[in-house]
Amino acid sequence: MISTYTKAPNIRIREVPESEGALIYTPETPNIVFVNDPTLLILEFIDGLSVDQAKDEYLKYMDENGWSEIEQVFDQAVELLVRNNVLVLRSR
């Protein structure tokens, strides 16, 4: 059985370019969380993938674009998104 992450139902994302991030509202568990641009990118990469698949894609993308310490950024971002009910781990 493979576990994948999906975006929580009905989330609303509002980008805030002047803050280099976005506000995400989770109506199922009322909460607003601010995420930076790398975390927002991870949210897009991880939707529907396993953590390993998403991490591979993200690291490849970031490496091609010259980012450093990207693995630590990925792990911290996923933990933040799960803790704030933006991502849900599902088994399929």
C-alpha positions as CSV (number, residue, x, y, z in Angstrom):
1,M,0.0,0.0,0.0
2,I,1.3,3.4,-1.0
3,S,0.6,6.5,1.1
4,T,0.1,9.8,-0.8
5,Y,-0.6,13.3,0.2
6,T,-3.5,15.3,-1.1
7,K,-4.6,18.8,-0.5
8,A,-7.2,19.1,2.3
9,P,-10.7,19.5,0.9
10,N,-11.9,23.0,0.0
11,I,-8.7,24.8,1.0
12,R,-8.4,28.4,-0.3
13,I,-5.0,29.8,-1.3
14,R,-4.4,33.5,-1.7
15,E,-1.0,34.5,-2.9
16,V,0.6,37.5,-1.2
17,P,3.4,38.5,-3.5
18,E,4.7,41.4,-1.4
19,S,5.4,38.9,1.4
20,E,6.8,36.2,-1.0
21,G,4.2,33.6,0.1
22,A,0.5,32.8,0.5
23,L,-2.3,32.6,3.0
24,I,-4.0,29.2,3.1
25,Y,-7.5,28.9,4.7
26,T,-8.6,25.4,5.8
27,P,-12.4,25.6,6.3
28,E,-12.7,21.9,7.4
29,T,-10.5,22.7,10.4
30,P,-10.8,26.5,10.6
31,N,-7.3,27.9,10.3
32,I,-5.3,30.4,8.3
33,V,-1.6,29.6,7.8
34,F,1.0,31.7,6.0
35,V,3.4,29.8,3.9
36,N,6.5,31.1,2.0
37,D,7.0,30.6,-1.7
38,P,9.1,27.4,-1.4
39,T,6.4,25.8,0.8
40,L,3.7,26.8,-1.7
41,L,5.7,25.1,-4.4
42,I,6.0,22.0,-2.3
43,L,2.2,21.9,-1.9
44,E,1.9,21.9,-5.6
45,F,4.5,19.2,-6.1
46,I,3.2,16.9,-3.4
47,D,-0.5,16.8,-4.2
48,G,-1.3,13.2,-5.2
49,L,2.3,11.9,-4.8
50,S,4.0,9.9,-2.1
51,V,6.5,11.8,0.0
52,D,9.4,10.2,-1.8
53,Q,8.1,10.9,-5.3
54,A,7.3,14.5,-4.4
55,K,10.7,15.0,-2.7
56,D,12.5,13.6,-5.8
57,E,10.6,16.0,-8.1
58,Y,11.1,19.0,-5.8
59,L,14.8,18.4,-5.2
60,K,15.4,17.9,-9.0
61,Y,13.5,21.2,-9.7
62,M,15.3,23.1,-7.0
63,D,18.7,21.7,-7.9
64,E,18.2,22.9,-11.5
65,N,17.4,26.4,-10.2
66,G,20.4,26.6,-7.8
67,W,18.8,26.4,-4.4
68,S,20.8,25.0,-1.4
69,E,19.7,23.1,1.7
70,I,16.6,22.1,-0.2
71,E,16.1,18.7,1.5
72,Q,15.7,20.4,4.9
73,V,13.4,23.0,3.5
74,F,11.2,20.2,2.0
75,D,10.9,18.3,5.2
76,Q,10.1,21.4,7.3
77,A,7.5,22.5,4.7
78,V,5.7,19.2,4.6
79,E,5.6,19.0,8.4
80,L,4.1,22.6,8.5
81,L,1.5,21.8,5.9
82,V,0.4,18.6,7.7
83,R,0.4,20.2,11.1
84,N,-1.9,23.0,9.8
85,N,-4.2,20.5,8.1
86,V,-3.4,21.8,4.6
87,L,-2.1,18.3,3.5
88,V,-3.7,15.0,4.4
89,L,-1.9,11.7,4.2
90,R,-4.0,9.0,2.5
91,S,-3.4,5.3,1.9
92,R,-4.4,3.9,-1.4
